[in-house]
Amino acid sequence: GYGVSDMQVVCSDMTDRIWTYISEGRYYSSVEKNVYEQCCQAVAYLKDYLNGKTGGKDVVYTGITSIKQDFDYAAWGKDGKTIWKLS
């Protein structure tokens, strides 16, 4: 059977507490969505719709990232920008 040591915790979101758990190794990673890209796509499709353009894609992939211990949390979100350090 599987024991607690066989499991890895993956969550969704990023807070100071979640980052602490990731950096300590209690959580394996956090799955983050690209909110900026989601907003850009929504505005682009709304603009197209208002200008009479239809027939766009039904599904738009905006990307997700798995944040792990090597993530630069200190730089994340500074100056209104998200800085991703991906491996």
VMD Tcl script that draws the C-alpha trace (Angstrom):
set ca {
  {0.00 0.00 0.00}
  {0.86 3.65 -0.11}
  {2.00 5.63 2.91}
  {2.17 9.34 3.58}
  {5.82 9.40 2.47}
  {4.72 8.11 -0.98}
  {2.50 11.14 -1.67}
  {3.29 14.59 -2.99}
  {0.99 17.54 -2.31}
  {0.18 19.78 -5.27}
  {-2.03 22.81 -4.75}
  {-3.34 25.74 -6.74}
  {-2.69 29.33 -5.66}
  {0.26 31.23 -4.26}
  {0.34 32.76 -0.82}
  {3.14 33.29 1.68}
  {2.02 30.19 3.57}
  {1.90 28.04 0.44}
  {5.35 29.27 -0.56}
  {6.66 28.40 2.91}
  {5.28 24.87 2.54}
  {6.85 24.50 -0.92}
  {10.22 25.84 0.21}
  {10.19 23.50 3.23}
  {9.29 20.54 1.02}
  {5.89 19.97 2.65}
  {4.18 20.75 -0.70}
  {5.69 19.52 -3.96}
  {4.37 22.35 -6.13}
  {1.61 24.83 -6.84}
  {-0.11 24.89 -10.22}
  {-0.56 28.49 -11.34}
  {-2.62 29.82 -14.21}
  {-1.53 32.72 -16.38}
  {-4.11 35.30 -15.27}
  {-2.57 38.06 -17.39}
  {-2.93 35.99 -20.57}
  {-6.49 35.01 -19.65}
  {-7.45 38.68 -19.33}
  {-5.71 39.62 -22.58}
  {-7.51 36.86 -24.46}
  {-10.88 37.86 -22.99}
  {-10.43 41.49 -24.04}
  {-9.25 40.48 -27.53}
  {-12.29 38.24 -28.06}
  {-14.66 40.92 -26.73}
  {-13.11 43.48 -29.10}
  {-13.50 41.08 -32.03}
  {-17.12 40.36 -31.07}
  {-17.97 44.07 -30.81}
  {-16.40 44.58 -34.25}
  {-18.56 41.85 -35.78}
  {-15.92 39.13 -35.94}
  {-17.24 35.74 -34.89}
  {-16.17 32.12 -35.13}
  {-13.22 32.25 -32.78}
  {-11.85 29.27 -30.96}
  {-14.04 27.55 -28.39}
  {-11.05 26.76 -26.16}
  {-7.99 28.94 -25.68}
  {-4.98 27.57 -23.82}
  {-3.42 30.34 -21.75}
  {-0.78 28.27 -20.01}
  {-0.17 26.93 -16.54}
  {3.02 26.64 -14.56}
  {4.09 24.26 -11.82}
  {5.92 26.32 -9.19}
  {8.47 24.31 -7.24}
  {11.31 24.98 -4.79}
  {13.53 26.66 -7.42}
  {10.95 29.43 -8.02}
  {12.16 32.99 -7.29}
  {9.39 33.92 -4.85}
  {11.19 37.07 -3.67}
  {10.98 38.55 -7.18}
  {7.44 37.32 -7.88}
  {4.82 40.03 -8.23}
  {7.19 42.99 -7.77}
  {6.24 46.17 -9.66}
  {2.97 44.61 -10.82}
  {4.76 41.99 -12.89}
  {5.16 38.30 -12.33}
  {8.66 36.96 -12.89}
  {8.74 33.25 -13.65}
  {11.89 31.22 -13.16}
  {11.13 27.96 -14.89}
  {13.37 24.95 -15.01}
}
mol new
graphics top color blue
foreach p $ca { graphics top sphere $p radius 0.5 }
foreach p [lrange $ca 0 end-1] q [lrange $ca 1 end] { graphics top cylinder $p $q radius 0.2 }
display resetview
